[in-house]
Amino acid sequence: MVKLKDLLNEYGKKTSELVGTPKKVFGQVYKMKEDMAEGKFDPKNPQIYIEGFGVWSIKSLESSIARDLKDCISKDAEYTAMKLYSKNSTTEAKIKAANDVYKEMQTSKYKRAVTIYKKK
């Protein structure tokens, strides 16, 4: 079974660096320091802020993307193209946000913060 994270990491670049993509961040880890101070931060399932959507957990975002893609598979090609490639596609925005968050989670800054949090 192919994992969504593996597919997104296949590019090896942040979403904002891909050709034809607006130069903005679609998603980022949300309130990491505040959650760590309160002791309710989950490094494997952080809360993320998605531009234009709000705050989601990474697991709920993954399940939403999977649901959208399963819906696309069950429909015809025209529906799939509209769902994925329209100007205001929510599925595309969710995928780009997940990609940005996965890239952020691979940075040394994030890993160091998680390591310090786990030692407390």
C-alpha positions in Angstrom: 0.0 0.0 0.0 1.4 3.4 -1.0 1.2 6.0 1.7 0.2 9.6 1.1 3.3 10.9 2.8 5.6 8.9 0.5 3.8 10.3 -2.6 4.1 13.8 -1.3 7.8 13.4 -0.4 8.5 12.1 -3.9 8.9 15.7 -5.1 11.6 16.5 -2.6 10.7 20.2 -2.7 8.4 22.5 -0.7 5.1 23.1 -2.4 6.0 26.8 -2.8 9.1 25.8 -4.9 7.1 23.8 -7.5 6.6 25.3 -10.9 3.2 26.9 -11.5 2.4 27.2 -7.8 1.9 30.5 -6.0 4.9 31.4 -3.8 3.1 31.0 -0.5 3.0 28.5 2.3 -0.2 26.5 2.2 0.1 24.8 5.6 2.3 25.0 8.8 2.4 23.6 12.3 0.1 25.6 14.5 0.8 26.8 18.1 3.6 24.3 18.6 5.2 26.3 21.5 2.0 26.9 23.3 0.9 23.3 23.1 4.3 22.2 24.3 4.1 24.5 27.3 0.7 23.1 28.2 1.9 19.6 27.7 -0.6 18.6 25.0 1.6 18.6 21.9 1.6 15.4 19.8 4.7 15.3 17.6 3.3 12.6 15.3 -0.1 14.4 15.0 0.4 18.1 15.3 -2.2 20.7 14.7 -1.7 22.5 11.4 -3.0 25.7 10.1 -4.2 25.5 6.5 -4.5 28.8 4.6 -8.2 29.4 4.0 -9.4 26.3 5.9 -8.4 26.7 9.5 -6.8 24.4 12.0 -6.7 20.6 11.4 -4.7 17.7 12.9 -2.4 16.0 10.4 -4.3 12.7 10.7 -7.7 14.3 10.0 -6.1 16.1 7.0 -4.7 12.8 5.7 -8.1 11.1 6.0 -9.8 14.0 4.3 -7.4 13.8 1.4 -7.8 10.1 1.1 -11.6 10.5 1.1 -11.4 13.1 -1.6 -9.2 10.9 -3.8 -11.4 7.9 -3.3 -14.3 10.0 -4.4 -12.4 11.0 -7.5 -11.6 7.4 -8.3 -15.2 6.4 -8.2 -16.3 9.2 -10.6 -15.5 9.9 -14.2 -12.4 11.7 -15.5 -14.2 15.1 -16.0 -15.2 15.2 -12.3 -11.7 14.2 -11.2 -10.1 16.9 -13.4 -12.5 19.5 -12.0 -11.9 18.3 -8.4 -8.1 18.4 -8.6 -7.3 21.1 -11.1 -9.9 23.8 -10.8 -8.7 27.2 -9.7 -10.2 26.9 -6.2 -9.6 23.2 -5.7 -9.9 22.3 -2.0 -8.3 18.9 -2.6 -5.2 20.5 -4.2 -4.9 23.0 -1.4 -5.1 20.2 1.2 -2.4 18.2 -0.6 -0.1 21.2 -0.8 -0.7 22.0 2.8 0.2 18.4 3.8 3.3 18.5 1.7 4.4 21.8 3.4 3.8 20.4 6.9 5.7 17.1 6.1 8.6 19.2 4.9 8.5 21.4 8.0 8.5 18.3 10.2 11.7 17.2 8.6 13.6 20.4 9.5 16.2 20.4 12.2 14.3 23.2 14.0 11.2 21.0 14.4 13.1 17.8 15.3 15.1 19.7 18.0 11.9 21.2 19.5 10.4 17.7 19.6 13.5 16.2 21.2 13.6 18.9 23.9 9.8 18.4 24.5 10.1 14.7 24.9 12.9 15.1 27.5 10.7 17.1 29.8 
